[in-house]
Amino acid sequence: SSGINAEYGGESDPVTVTPTGALFEPLQKFILGDGRRVTLQQLEFNGVTHSIRYRCCKKELTVLTPLQQHFMDVMPEKPIIDTSNLILSPMPGSLSVISVSEGDEVLEGTEVAVVVAMKMNNSLKAPKSGKIKKIYAKVGDVVDGDQKIMEFH
């Protein structure tokens, strides 16, 4: 058997794979770090994550070699940025319309800007009601995907 690490349902647990043939066969046997033996039915594999069935529950299982786990351990985590108060460009394009000004009160669903990309108008709507705190772009600007266009209070 070869030692690998697996993350199962959000909980990391060192495991050892008990050879049953190729790692991509429908039934896989694992020995968990605490010595429990489990058999998992593999439903699909997307190149990184195994969709498996264990005790009638479908779960995602990420299996890593020791080298892959080492790289995961030293890789910096991408910070989670709160974008709930921002209007971001959905894709690269040109900002053709800004329908509001800083300080304006808007209702949820109100169109606040339009980005033209691939000759299509993409209406950007207020995700919630609130006041426009700051506008970061102007009409005619070329914007990137996920670029800040405006911010709410």
Secondary structure as UniProt FT lines:
FT   STRAND          2..8
FT   TURN            9..10
FT   STRAND          11..18
FT   TURN            23..24
FT   STRAND          27..32
FT   TURN            33..34
FT   STRAND          37..45
FT   STRAND          49..54
FT   TURN            55..56
FT   STRAND          57..64
FT   HELIX           66..74
FT   TURN            84..85
FT   STRAND          86..88
FT   STRAND          93..98
FT   TURN            102..103
FT   STRAND          105..106
FT   TURN            108..109
FT   STRAND          111..117
FT   TURN            118..119
FT   STRAND          120..125
FT   STRAND          130..135
FT   TURN            139..140
FT   STRAND          142..143
FT   TURN            145..146
FT   STRAND          148..152
//
